Amino acid sequence: MTFFSLLSAAGGTDLSFMERFSENVTANLAVLLILGLLGGKIVHKMGLPKVTGYIIAGVIMGPSVLNVINEHMVEDFTIIREVAIGFIGYTIGLELRFKKMKETGKMVSIITLTQAIFTAVFVCLATAFVVTEHNWTYGLIFGAIATATAPAPIIAVVKGYRTKGPVTDTLLPLVALDDAIGIVLFSILLSFGVSLLGIEGQHVTFWTMMSVPLKEIGYSIFFGGVIGIVLSRVLIALNRDEDNMLMMVIIAFVLLGIGVGHLVHASPILLPLVIGTVLTNSVNEKYEHRFTKTTDLFTAPIFLAFFTIAGAELDLAIIPTVGLVGIAYILVRVVGKVSGSYVSAKAVKAPPTVVKYLGWTLIPQAGVAINMAITTELRFGGLPGYETIGSTIMTVVLAATLVYEVFGLIIVKIALTKAGEIHAGEKSWDM
């Protein structure tokens, strides 16, 4: 029974009206935004990131608790998730200005690769140690999934607190590269993990393992680059127009990129990221600040809905079922991210705040990791007798996501505060 049914029964109101209300997508969206706003306001007064409040509000109002937002409603909002992920990628792309990255590009690349390798190896060994059967298959896949970092909540914290400084400058391009590395690594290790089971017909070649991620990345770069070039030319031609015109043009082209990416099976976050990267390197910085500010007004309610939906999708009941492998995954992944970032940042002589705090900002994990887990579950679902491997990995990743999304964001905020970057960029954000 839904929350609306209970409410109508308790109050003696018209059940049919309440049921119709709960089935109306527009009404559900309104409820979603209102509850998310309330959650964000409450936790913000407690000194926590607003996005944490959005997620907690979603959990409370989702199927796990009050069922105000039921599973059917969550499915209705698929388009919001797709649009939000696309604009998150586009936003990250805007931060990848080559002129600014000349000094830090090599440093970011080394840190990204090192922390990804540390995380994959640590998690692989830890989970393989605690699993009693098919331990290296579990270890390889868990290790690959562990590399993924969630850019959406990180971007939300950066924008919400208007952070600026060495940690922020390193963090934004890092999370973009991190997902690309994670996608390639996952595709390779998933295939290798399946081949270790010794199932007839499941042995794969190196090219088979590489073809899927390379095709996804290649399509993302090509189509994102083409759309980004056209968009930049249009915006340069419209530089004398009003801000609302610029905003509508950008929204149209980013939505085009999201749609094209879906059709050609490109990365839903990498393709829009390429659009943003091409655009930011084609116009001067003041002009870019101008249309970014107007676009942020459009994306604010979409991001609010996205994070509240993400909270509603999390199932609290799975937490007690993850067992020792879940605990190992959650804790060791943090160790891998923090130690990998520390060692590599120290080696490349990064600023002291980057060395100390960057790793802690990489804890959040969500969409990309869940997509990897879903892919894994589908892969093993087609292998009779091995379905448990996919379902176990899916359960652990979902439980870890719940922990990382709530507590990880708090740690990100603490790390950026200690680095002295909270509200440090207020002047440039207000340009």
Summary of the structure (lengths in Angstrom):
residues: 431
radius of gyration: 21.8
end to end distance: 50.1
largest distance: 68.0
contacts: 1596
relative contact order: 0.16
helix: 80%
strand: 0%
